[in-house]
Amino acid sequence: MQALDIDYNELVSVLGEPSRNAGSQHYFQCPACAAGGGDTSRDNLLFNSRRRYRDWETDRKSVV
């Protein structure tokens, strides 16, 4: 998992509005995944405003 020192407003200014929100968790389309034709559900990049973010596709690849 890769962590960044970034806040929600900075992320929105780059990625646009999240595809969905669930409390402090905000789901965005992962730009790297989308460039490769993936993340069509627009939810691979999870930003938790209390913590940091997690890119599910990157995590999955590091496990496989």
All heavy atoms as a GROMACS GRO file, in nm:
protein
  507
    1MET      N    1   0.084  -0.117   0.000
    1MET     CA    2   0.000   0.000   0.000
    1MET      C    3   0.089   0.123   0.000
    1MET      O    4   0.188   0.130   0.069
    1MET     CB    5  -0.090  -0.002   0.123
    1MET     CG    6  -0.173   0.122   0.136
    1MET     SD    7  -0.296   0.119   0.268
    1MET     CE    8  -0.206   0.058   0.406
    2GLN      N    9   0.047   0.221  -0.077
    2GLN     CA   10   0.122   0.344  -0.088
    2GLN      C   11   0.043   0.455  -0.019
    2GLN      O   12  -0.076   0.471  -0.043
    2GLN     CB   13   0.141   0.376  -0.236
    2GLN     CG   14   0.227   0.494  -0.262
    2GLN     CD   15   0.248   0.514  -0.410
    2GLN    OE1   16   0.165   0.474  -0.491
    2GLN    NE2   17   0.355   0.578  -0.446
    3ALA      N   18   0.107   0.530   0.068
    3ALA     CA   19   0.038   0.637   0.140
    3ALA      C   20   0.091   0.772   0.094
    3ALA      O   21   0.210   0.788   0.067
    3ALA     CB   22   0.059   0.622   0.289
    4LEU      N   23   0.003   0.868   0.084
    4LEU     CA   24   0.039   1.004   0.046
    4LEU      C   25  -0.009   1.102   0.152
    4LEU      O   26  -0.110   1.078   0.216
    4LEU     CB   27  -0.027   1.043  -0.086
    4LEU     CG   28   0.015   0.968  -0.211
    4LEU    CD1   29  -0.068   1.016  -0.329
    4LEU    CD2   30   0.162   0.991  -0.238
    5ASP      N   31   0.063   1.210   0.166
    5ASP     CA   32   0.019   1.317   0.254
    5ASP      C   33  -0.065   1.413   0.170
    5ASP      O   34  -0.015   1.511   0.117
    5ASP     CB   35   0.139   1.387   0.316
    5ASP     CG   36   0.098   1.491   0.418
    5ASP    OD1   37  -0.016   1.483   0.469
    5ASP    OD2   38   0.180   1.580   0.447
    6ILE      N   39  -0.191   1.380   0.153
    6ILE     CA   40  -0.281   1.457   0.068
    6ILE      C   41  -0.417   1.463   0.135
    6ILE      O   42  -0.456   1.370   0.204
    6ILE     CB   43  -0.291   1.392  -0.073
    6ILE    CG1   44  -0.368   1.480  -0.170
    6ILE    CG2   45  -0.352   1.253  -0.065
    6ILE    CD1   46  -0.360   1.433  -0.314
    7ASP      N   47  -0.487   1.573   0.118
    7ASP     CA   48  -0.620   1.581   0.178
    7ASP      C   49  -0.728   1.563   0.071
    7ASP      O   50  -0.699   1.562  -0.048
    7ASP     CB   51  -0.639   1.708   0.261
    7ASP     CG   52  -0.651   1.835   0.178
    7ASP    OD1   53  -0.681   1.829   0.058
    7ASP    OD2   54  -0.632   1.943   0.237
    8TYR      N   55  -0.848   1.547   0.117
    8TYR     CA   56  -0.962   1.518   0.030
    8TYR      C   57  -0.978   1.623  -0.080
    8TYR      O   58  -0.995   1.589  -0.197
    8TYR     CB   59  -1.089   1.508   0.114
    8TYR     CG   60  -1.214   1.489   0.033
    8TYR    CD1   61  -1.248   1.365  -0.017
    8TYR    CD2   62  -1.298   1.596   0.006
    8TYR    CE1   63  -1.362   1.347  -0.094
    8TYR    CE2   64  -1.414   1.580  -0.069
    8TYR     CZ   65  -1.445   1.455  -0.119
    8TYR     OH   66  -1.557   1.437  -0.194
    9ASN      N   67  -0.970   1.750  -0.046
    9ASN     CA   68  -0.989   1.857  -0.144
    9ASN      C   69  -0.883   1.856  -0.253
    9ASN      O   70  -0.913   1.882  -0.370
    9ASN     CB   71  -0.995   1.993  -0.075
    9ASN     CG   72  -1.118   2.007   0.012
    9ASN    OD1   73  -1.224   1.956  -0.023
    9ASN    ND2   74  -1.104   2.072   0.125
   10GLU      N   75  -0.760   1.824  -0.216
   10GLU     CA   76  -0.654   1.813  -0.317
   10GLU      C   77  -0.684   1.698  -0.414
   10GLU      O   78  -0.665   1.711  -0.534
   10GLU     CB   79  -0.518   1.789  -0.250
   10GLU     CG   80  -0.467   1.910  -0.174
   10GLU     CD   81  -0.341   1.879  -0.097
   10GLU    OE1   82  -0.342   1.780  -0.020
   10GLU    OE2   83  -0.244   1.954  -0.114
   11LEU      N   84  -0.728   1.588  -0.359
   11LEU     CA   85  -0.760   1.472  -0.442
   11LEU      C   86  -0.875   1.502  -0.537
   11LEU      O   87  -0.868   1.470  -0.656
   11LEU     CB   88  -0.794   1.352  -0.353
   11LEU     CG   89  -0.792   1.216  -0.418
   11LEU    CD1   90  -0.657   1.183  -0.479
   11LEU    CD2   91  -0.831   1.110  -0.317
   12VAL      N   92  -0.978   1.566  -0.489
   12VAL     CA   93  -1.092   1.603  -0.573
   12VAL      C   94  -1.049   1.700  -0.684
   12VAL      O   95  -1.096   1.690  -0.797
   12VAL     CB   96  -1.207   1.661  -0.488
   12VAL    CG1   97  -1.314   1.724  -0.575
   12VAL    CG2   98  -1.268   1.553  -0.401
   13SER      N   99  -0.957   1.791  -0.653
   13SER     CA  100  -0.913   1.887  -0.755
   13SER      C  101  -0.840   1.817  -0.870
   13SER      O  102  -0.841   1.866  -0.982
   13SER     CB  103  -0.824   1.995  -0.693
   13SER     OG  104  -0.697   1.944  -0.659
   14VAL      N  105  -0.780   1.702  -0.844
   14VAL     CA  106  -0.709   1.628  -0.948
   14VAL      C  107  -0.798   1.524  -1.016
   14VAL      O  108  -0.801   1.514  -1.138
   14VAL     CB  109  -0.584   1.558  -0.887
   14VAL    CG1  110  -0.518   1.468  -0.989
   14VAL    CG2  111  -0.487   1.661  -0.834
   15LEU      N  112  -0.874   1.449  -0.936
   15LEU     CA  113  -0.952   1.336  -0.989
   15LEU      C  114  -1.099   1.366  -1.015
   15LEU      O  115  -1.168   1.286  -1.078
   15LEU     CB  116  -0.945   1.217  -0.892
   15LEU     CG  117  -0.807   1.160  -0.865
   15LEU    CD1  118  -0.815   1.051  -0.759
   15LEU    CD2  119  -0.744   1.108  -0.992
   16GLY      N  120  -1.148   1.477  -0.964
   16GLY     CA  121  -1.290   1.506  -0.974
   16GLY      C  122  -1.364   1.443  -0.856
   16GLY      O  123  -1.303   1.386  -0.766
   17GLU      N  124  -1.493   1.453  -0.856
   17GLU     CA  125  -1.573   1.400  -0.746
   17GLU      C  126  -1.563   1.246  -0.740
   17GLU      O  127  -1.552   1.182  -0.844
   17GLU     CB  128  -1.720   1.440  -0.763
   17GLU     CG  129  -1.744   1.590  -0.744
   17GLU     CD  130  -1.711   1.638  -0.605
   17GLU    OE1  131  -1.743   1.567  -0.507
   17GLU    OE2  132  -1.653   1.747  -0.593
   18PRO      N  133  -1.569   1.190  -0.620
   18PRO     CA  134  -1.564   1.044  -0.607
   18PRO      C  135  -1.688   0.980  -0.668
   18PRO      O  136  -1.794   1.041  -0.675
   18PRO     CB  137  -1.557   1.021  -0.457
   18PRO     CG  138  -1.612   1.144  -0.395
   18PRO     CD  139  -1.582   1.256  -0.489
   19SER      N  140  -1.674   0.854  -0.706
   19SER     CA  141  -1.788   0.782  -0.763
   19SER      C  142  -1.890   0.747  -0.655
   19SER      O  143  -2.008   0.733  -0.682
   19SER     CB  144  -1.742   0.655  -0.835
   19SER     OG  145  -1.670   0.571  -0.747
   20ARG      N  146  -1.842   0.730  -0.530
   20ARG     CA  147  -1.934   0.710  -0.417
   20ARG      C  148  -1.860   0.739  -0.287
   20ARG      O  149  -1.738   0.740  -0.282
   20ARG     CB  150  -1.992   0.569  -0.416
   20ARG     CG  151  -1.895   0.456  -0.394
   20ARG     CD  152  -1.965   0.320  -0.407
   20ARG     NE  153  -1.869   0.214  -0.417
   20ARG     CZ  154  -1.840   0.131  -0.318
   20ARG    NH1  155  -1.901   0.142  -0.202
   20ARG    NH2  156  -1.750   0.036  -0.334
   21ASN      N  157  -1.938   0.764  -0.184
   21ASN     CA  158  -1.888   0.793  -0.050
   21ASN      C  159  -1.956   0.701   0.050
   21ASN      O  160  -2.073   0.670   0.036
   21ASN     CB  161  -1.918   0.938  -0.011
   21ASN     CG  162  -1.853   1.037  -0.104
   21ASN    OD1  163  -1.732   1.040  -0.116
   21ASN    ND2  164  -1.934   1.117  -0.170
   22ALA      N  165  -1.881   0.661   0.151
   22ALA     CA  166  -1.935   0.580   0.260
   22ALA      C  167  -1.867   0.626   0.388
   22ALA      O  168  -1.758   0.579   0.421
   22ALA     CB  169  -1.911   0.432   0.234
   23GLY      N  170  -1.928   0.721   0.456
   23GLY     CA  171  -1.866   0.777   0.576
   23GLY      C  172  -1.739   0.851   0.540
   23GLY      O  173  -1.739   0.941   0.458
   24SER      N  174  -1.628   0.811   0.600
   24SER     CA  175  -1.500   0.877   0.572
   24SER      C  176  -1.427   0.815   0.453
   24SER      O  177  -1.317   0.855   0.419
   24SER     CB  178  -1.410   0.870   0.696
   24SER     OG  179  -1.380   0.736   0.728
   25GLN      N  180  -1.490   0.716   0.387
   25GLN     CA  181  -1.428   0.651   0.272
   25GLN      C  182  -1.488   0.706   0.143
   25GLN      O  183  -1.609   0.716   0.128
   25GLN     CB  184  -1.449   0.500   0.279
   25GLN     CG  185  -1.383   0.441   0.402
   25GLN     CD  186  -1.381   0.291   0.398
   25GLN    OE1  187  -1.275   0.233   0.390
   25GLN    NE2  188  -1.497   0.228   0.404
   26HIS      N  189  -1.398   0.741   0.050
   26HIS     CA  190  -1.437   0.801  -0.077
   26HIS      C  191  -1.372   0.719  -0.189
   26HIS      O  192  -1.251   0.698  -0.188
   26HIS     CB  193  -1.391   0.946  -0.082
   26HIS     CG  194  -1.427   1.023   0.041
   26HIS    ND1  195  -1.554   1.073   0.063
   26HIS    CD2  196  -1.356   1.053   0.152
   26HIS    CE1  197  -1.556   1.134   0.181
   26HIS    NE2  198  -1.438   1.122   0.237
   27TYR      N  199  -1.452   0.673  -0.284
   27TYR     CA  200  -1.404   0.586  -0.391
   27TYR      C  201  -1.390   0.665  -0.520
   27TYR      O  202  -1.483   0.732  -0.564
   27TYR     CB  203  -1.503   0.471  -0.413
   27TYR     CG  204  -1.513   0.380  -0.293
   27TYR    CD1  205  -1.598   0.412  -0.187
   27TYR    CD2  206  -1.438   0.265  -0.285
   27TYR    CE1  207  -1.607   0.329  -0.076
   27TYR    CE2  208  -1.446   0.181  -0.174
   27TYR     CZ  209  -1.530   0.214  -0.070
   27TYR     OH  210  -1.538   0.132   0.039
   28PHE      N  211  -1.271   0.655  -0.581
   28PHE     CA  212  -1.240   0.724  -0.705
   28PHE      C  213  -1.194   0.624  -0.809
   28PHE      O  214  -1.151   0.514  -0.776
   28PHE     CB  215  -1.125   0.823  -0.685
   28PHE     CG  216  -1.156   0.938  -0.593
   28PHE    CD1  217  -1.134   0.926  -0.457
   28PHE    CD2  218  -1.203   1.057  -0.643
   28PHE    CE1  219  -1.160   1.032  -0.372
   28PHE    CE2  220  -1.229   1.164  -0.559
   28PHE     CZ  221  -1.208   1.151  -0.423
   29GLN      N  222  -1.196   0.666  -0.936
   29GLN     CA  223  -1.136   0.585  -1.040
   29GLN      C  224  -0.985   0.601  -1.031
   29GLN      O  225  -0.933   0.711  -1.019
   29GLN     CB  226  -1.184   0.627  -1.178
   29GLN     CG  227  -1.132   0.537  -1.288
   29GLN     CD  228  -1.196   0.568  -1.421
   29GLN    OE1  229  -1.215   0.684  -1.455
   29GLN    NE2  230  -1.229   0.465  -1.495
   30CYS      N  231  -0.914   0.490  -1.036
   30CYS     CA  232  -0.768   0.491  -1.035
   30CYS      C  233  -0.719   0.529  -1.174
   30CYS      O  234  -0.746   0.457  -1.271
   30CYS     CB  235  -0.717   0.353  -0.995
   30CYS     SG  236  -0.540   0.331  -1.022
   31PRO      N  237  -0.648   0.640  -1.190
   31PRO     CA  238  -0.602   0.682  -1.322
   31PRO      C  239  -0.511   0.580  -1.390
   31PRO      O  240  -0.522   0.556  -1.510
   31PRO     CB  241  -0.527   0.813  -1.296
   31PRO     CG  242  -0.577   0.861  -1.165
   31PRO     CD  243  -0.613   0.738  -1.087
   32ALA      N  244  -0.421   0.518  -1.314
   32ALA     CA  245  -0.330   0.420  -1.372
   32ALA      C  246  -0.406   0.296  -1.420
   32ALA      O  247  -0.378   0.242  -1.526
   32ALA     CB  248  -0.223   0.381  -1.272
   33CYS      N  249  -0.501   0.253  -1.340
   33CYS     CA  250  -0.583   0.136  -1.378
   33CYS      C  251  -0.667   0.168  -1.501
   33CYS      O  252  -0.678   0.087  -1.593
   33CYS     CB  253  -0.674   0.096  -1.263
   33CYS     SG  254  -0.589   0.052  -1.111
   34ALA      N  255  -0.727   0.286  -1.503
   34ALA     CA  256  -0.812   0.327  -1.614
   34ALA      C  257  -0.732   0.338  -1.744
   34ALA      O  258  -0.781   0.301  -1.850
   34ALA     CB  259  -0.881   0.459  -1.583
   35ALA      N  260  -0.608   0.385  -1.734
   35ALA     CA  261  -0.524   0.398  -1.853
   35ALA      C  262  -0.496   0.261  -1.916
   35ALA      O  263  -0.479   0.250  -2.037
   35ALA     CB  264  -0.393   0.467  -1.817
   36GLY      N  265  -0.496   0.158  -1.834
   36GLY     CA  266  -0.476   0.022  -1.883
   36GLY      C  267  -0.604  -0.048  -1.920
   36GLY      O  268  -0.606  -0.168  -1.944
   37GLY      N  269  -0.715   0.025  -1.918
   37GLY     CA  270  -0.844  -0.032  -1.955
   37GLY      C  271  -0.921  -0.091  -1.839
   37GLY      O  272  -1.027  -0.150  -1.858
   38GLY      N  273  -0.870  -0.076  -1.718
   38GLY     CA  274  -0.938  -0.132  -1.600
   38GLY      C  275  -1.015  -0.028  -1.522
   38GLY      O  276  -1.034   0.084  -1.567
   39ASP      N  277  -1.057  -0.066  -1.405
   39ASP     CA  278  -1.135   0.016  -1.312
   39ASP      C  279  -1.257   0.080  -1.378
   39ASP      O  280  -1.285   0.198  -1.361
   39ASP     CB  281  -1.050   0.123  -1.244
   39ASP     CG  282  -1.120   0.181  -1.121
   39ASP    OD1  283  -1.222   0.122  -1.077
   39ASP    OD2  284  -1.074   0.283  -1.069
   40THR      N  285  -1.331   0.001  -1.451
   40THR     CA  286  -1.452   0.052  -1.515
   40THR      C  287  -1.562   0.082  -1.413
   40THR      O  288  -1.653   0.160  -1.440
   40THR     CB  289  -1.505  -0.048  -1.620
   40THR    OG1  290  -1.526  -0.174  -1.557
   40THR    CG2  291  -1.406  -0.063  -1.734
   41SER      N  292  -1.551   0.024  -1.293
   41SER     CA  293  -1.650   0.054  -1.189
   41SER      C  294  -1.614   0.180  -1.111
   41SER      O  295  -1.689   0.223  -1.026
   41SER     CB  296  -1.662  -0.065  -1.092
   41SER     OG  297  -1.538  -0.093  -1.032
   42ARG      N  298  -1.499   0.239  -1.142
   42ARG     CA  299  -1.454   0.365  -1.083
   42ARG      C  300  -1.443   0.359  -0.930
   42ARG      O  301  -1.480   0.452  -0.860
   42ARG     CB  302  -1.545   0.480  -1.125
   42ARG     CG  303  -1.551   0.501  -1.275
   42ARG     CD  304  -1.647   0.613  -1.314
   42ARG     NE  305  -1.640   0.728  -1.228
   42ARG     CZ  306  -1.563   0.837  -1.249
   42ARG    NH1  307  -1.486   0.842  -1.354
   42ARG    NH2  308  -1.565   0.938  -1.164
   43ASP      N  309  -1.386   0.248  -0.878
   43ASP     CA  310  -1.376   0.238  -0.733
   43ASP      C  311  -1.246   0.174  -0.683
   43ASP      O  312  -1.236   0.133  -0.569
   43ASP     CB  313  -1.495   0.162  -0.676
   43ASP     CG  314  -1.502   0.017  -0.723
   43ASP    OD1  315  -1.418  -0.024  -0.805
   43ASP    OD2  316  -1.593  -0.053  -0.677
   44ASN      N  317  -1.144   0.165  -0.768
   44ASN     CA  318  -1.018   0.104  -0.726
   44ASN      C  319  -0.938   0.190  -0.630
   44ASN      O  320  -0.858   0.139  -0.553
   44ASN     CB  321  -0.930   0.070  -0.846
   44ASN     CG  322  -0.968  -0.058  -0.913
   44ASN    OD1  323  -1.074  -0.114  -0.886
   44ASN    ND2  324  -0.885  -0.104  -1.003
   45LEU      N  325  -0.955   0.320  -0.634
   45LEU     CA  326  -0.880   0.408  -0.547
   45LEU      C  327  -0.968   0.448  -0.431
   45LEU      O  328  -1.068   0.518  -0.447
   45LEU     CB  329  -0.831   0.532  -0.624
   45LEU     CG  330  -0.720   0.610  -0.557
   45LEU    CD1  331  -0.638   0.680  -0.663
   45LEU    CD2  332  -0.771   0.709  -0.456
   46LEU      N  333  -0.932   0.403  -0.314
   46LEU     CA  334  -1.008   0.431  -0.192
   46LEU      C  335  -0.932   0.533  -0.110
   46LEU      O  336  -0.816   0.513  -0.076
   46LEU     CB  337  -1.026   0.303  -0.111
   46LEU     CG  338  -1.081   0.319   0.031
   46LEU    CD1  339  -1.220   0.380   0.029
   46LEU    CD2  340  -1.082   0.186   0.102
   47PHE      N  341  -0.996   0.644  -0.080
   47PHE     CA  342  -0.938   0.747   0.005
   47PHE      C  343  -1.017   0.751   0.134
   47PHE      O  344  -1.138   0.769   0.134
   47PHE     CB  345  -0.943   0.883  -0.064
   47PHE     CG  346  -0.883   0.993   0.019
   47PHE    CD1  347  -0.747   1.013   0.021
   47PHE    CD2  348  -0.964   1.076   0.096
   47PHE    CE1  349  -0.691   1.114   0.097
   47PHE    CE2  350  -0.909   1.176   0.174
   47PHE     CZ  351  -0.772   1.196   0.174
   48ASN      N  352  -0.949   0.732   0.245
   48ASN     CA  353  -1.012   0.742   0.376
   48ASN      C  354  -0.966   0.874   0.436
   48ASN      O  355  -0.847   0.892   0.463
   48ASN     CB  356  -0.972   0.625   0.465
   48ASN     CG  357  -1.044   0.627   0.597
   48ASN    OD1  358  -1.049   0.729   0.665
   48ASN    ND2  359  -1.100   0.514   0.635
   49SER      N  360  -1.058   0.967   0.454
   49SER     CA  361  -1.021   1.101   0.501
   49SER      C  362  -0.965   1.101   0.642
   49SER      O  363  -0.905   1.199   0.684
   49SER     CB  364  -1.140   1.196   0.489
   49SER     OG  365  -1.253   1.144   0.555
   50ARG      N  366  -0.979   0.991   0.713
   50ARG     CA  367  -0.917   0.981   0.846
   50ARG      C  368  -0.778   0.919   0.839
   50ARG      O  369  -0.701   0.931   0.931
   50ARG     CB  370  -1.004   0.898   0.938
   50ARG     CG  371  -1.133   0.965   0.971
   50ARG     CD  372  -1.206   0.890   1.078
   50ARG     NE  373  -1.338   0.946   1.094
   50ARG     CZ  374  -1.444   0.876   1.121
   50ARG    NH1  375  -1.435   0.746   1.138
   50ARG    NH2  376  -1.560   0.935   1.134
   51ARG      N  377  -0.749   0.851   0.730
   51ARG     CA  378  -0.619   0.783   0.716
   51ARG      C  379  -0.547   0.834   0.593
   51ARG      O  380  -0.495   0.941   0.592
   51ARG     CB  381  -0.639   0.633   0.712
   51ARG     CG  382  -0.695   0.583   0.842
   51ARG     CD  383  -0.712   0.436   0.842
   51ARG     NE  384  -0.776   0.398   0.968
   51ARG     CZ  385  -0.822   0.281   0.993
   51ARG    NH1  386  -0.812   0.186   0.903
   51ARG    NH2  387  -0.879   0.254   1.108
   52ARG      N  388  -0.541   0.755   0.490
   52ARG     CA  389  -0.476   0.794   0.365
   52ARG      C  390  -0.552   0.732   0.251
   52ARG      O  391  -0.672   0.736   0.249
   52ARG     CB  392  -0.330   0.751   0.366
   52ARG     CG  393  -0.254   0.803   0.487
   52ARG     CD  394  -0.165   0.913   0.454
   52ARG     NE  395  -0.112   0.971   0.577
   52ARG     CZ  396   0.010   1.003   0.594
   52ARG    NH1  397   0.097   0.983   0.499
   52ARG    NH2  398   0.049   1.060   0.705
   53TYR      N  399  -0.486   0.668   0.158
   53TYR     CA  400  -0.559   0.604   0.049
   53TYR      C  401  -0.501   0.467   0.019
   53TYR      O  402  -0.390   0.434   0.055
   53TYR     CB  403  -0.560   0.690  -0.078
   53TYR     CG  404  -0.445   0.668  -0.172
   53TYR    CD1  405  -0.451   0.568  -0.267
   53TYR    CD2  406  -0.333   0.748  -0.167
   53TYR    CE1  407  -0.346   0.547  -0.355
   53TYR    CE2  408  -0.228   0.728  -0.253
   53TYR     CZ  409  -0.235   0.628  -0.346
   53TYR     OH  410  -0.132   0.608  -0.431
   54ARG      N  411  -0.579   0.388  -0.050
   54ARG     CA  412  -0.535   0.255  -0.092
   54ARG      C  413  -0.582   0.233  -0.235
   54ARG      O  414  -0.696   0.259  -0.268
   54ARG     CB  415  -0.596   0.148  -0.002
   54ARG     CG  416  -0.573   0.007  -0.053
   54ARG     CD  417  -0.618  -0.093   0.045
   54ARG     NE  418  -0.526  -0.088   0.158
   54ARG     CZ  419  -0.514  -0.182   0.249
   54ARG    NH1  420  -0.589  -0.288   0.243
   54ARG    NH2  421  -0.427  -0.171   0.346
   55ASP      N  422  -0.491   0.185  -0.317
   55ASP     CA  423  -0.523   0.149  -0.455
   55ASP      C  424  -0.537  -0.002  -0.458
   55ASP      O  425  -0.440  -0.074  -0.447
   55ASP     CB  426  -0.412   0.196  -0.548
   55ASP     CG  427  -0.440   0.168  -0.693
   55ASP    OD1  428  -0.504   0.065  -0.723
   55ASP    OD2  429  -0.398   0.248  -0.776
   56TRP      N  430  -0.659  -0.051  -0.470
   56TRP     CA  431  -0.686  -0.194  -0.462
   56TRP      C  432  -0.618  -0.272  -0.572
   56TRP      O  433  -0.573  -0.384  -0.551
   56TRP     CB  434  -0.836  -0.220  -0.461
   56TRP     CG  435  -0.900  -0.164  -0.339
   56TRP    CD1  436  -0.979  -0.054  -0.332
   56TRP    CD2  437  -0.886  -0.212  -0.205
   56TRP    NE1  438  -1.016  -0.032  -0.202
   56TRP    CE2  439  -0.962  -0.128  -0.122
   56TRP    CE3  440  -0.818  -0.319  -0.148
   56TRP    CZ2  441  -0.970  -0.145   0.015
   56TRP    CZ3  442  -0.827  -0.338  -0.011
   56TRP    CH2  443  -0.902  -0.252   0.069
   57GLU      N  444  -0.608  -0.217  -0.690
   57GLU     CA  445  -0.546  -0.289  -0.801
   57GLU      C  446  -0.397  -0.311  -0.773
   57GLU      O  447  -0.346  -0.420  -0.795
   57GLU     CB  448  -0.564  -0.210  -0.932
   57GLU     CG  449  -0.514  -0.283  -1.054
   57GLU     CD  450  -0.596  -0.409  -1.087
   57GLU    OE1  451  -0.707  -0.424  -1.036
   57GLU    OE2  452  -0.546  -0.491  -1.166
   58THR      N  453  -0.328  -0.211  -0.724
   58THR     CA  454  -0.186  -0.225  -0.691
   58THR      C  455  -0.167  -0.328  -0.581
   58THR      O  456  -0.078  -0.411  -0.587
   58THR     CB  457  -0.127  -0.089  -0.648
   58THR    OG1  458  -0.144   0.004  -0.755
   58THR    CG2  459   0.020  -0.101  -0.615
   59ASP      N  460  -0.253  -0.324  -0.478
   59ASP     CA  461  -0.244  -0.422  -0.370
   59ASP      C  462  -0.264  -0.563  -0.422
   59ASP      O  463  -0.195  -0.655  -0.382
   59ASP     CB  464  -0.349  -0.393  -0.262
   59ASP     CG  465  -0.312  -0.276  -0.174
   59ASP    OD1  466  -0.199  -0.224  -0.189
   59ASP    OD2  467  -0.394  -0.238  -0.090
   60ARG      N  468  -0.360  -0.580  -0.510
   60ARG     CA  469  -0.389  -0.712  -0.564
   60ARG      C  470  -0.270  -0.765  -0.642
   60ARG      O  471  -0.230  -0.880  -0.628
   60ARG     CB  472  -0.512  -0.708  -0.654
   60ARG     CG  473  -0.557  -0.847  -0.702
   60ARG     CD  474  -0.683  -0.839  -0.787
   60ARG     NE  475  -0.664  -0.765  -0.909
   60ARG     CZ  476  -0.605  -0.815  -1.018
   60ARG    NH1  477  -0.559  -0.937  -1.020
   60ARG    NH2  478  -0.593  -0.742  -1.127
   61LYS      N  479  -0.208  -0.681  -0.722
   61LYS     CA  480  -0.093  -0.724  -0.802
   61LYS      C  481   0.026  -0.760  -0.713
   61LYS      O  482   0.101  -0.850  -0.746
   61LYS     CB  483  -0.053  -0.615  -0.901
   61LYS     CG  484  -0.149  -0.602  -1.017
   61LYS     CD  485  -0.106  -0.494  -1.111
   61LYS     CE  486  -0.203  -0.480  -1.226
   61LYS     NZ  487  -0.171  -0.368  -1.312
   62SER      N  488   0.042  -0.691  -0.602
   62SER     CA  489   0.156  -0.721  -0.515
   62SER      C  490   0.135  -0.853  -0.440
   62SER      O  491   0.230  -0.913  -0.394
   62SER     CB  492   0.182  -0.606  -0.417
   62SER     OG  493   0.073  -0.589  -0.331
   63VAL      N  494   0.010  -0.898  -0.429
   63VAL     CA  495  -0.020  -1.023  -0.361
   63VAL      C  496  -0.006  -1.140  -0.458
   63VAL      O  497   0.039  -1.248  -0.422
   63VAL     CB  498  -0.162  -1.020  -0.301
   63VAL    CG1  499  -0.202  -1.157  -0.249
   63VAL    CG2  500  -0.170  -0.916  -0.192
   64VAL      N  501  -0.043  -1.118  -0.583
   64VAL     CA  502  -0.044  -1.224  -0.685
   64VAL      C  503   0.096  -1.259  -0.730
   64VAL      O  504   0.188  -1.191  -0.727
   64VAL     CB  505  -0.129  -1.183  -0.807
   64VAL    CG1  506  -0.116  -1.283  -0.919
   64VAL    CG2  507  -0.271  -1.166  -0.766
   0.00000   0.00000   0.00000
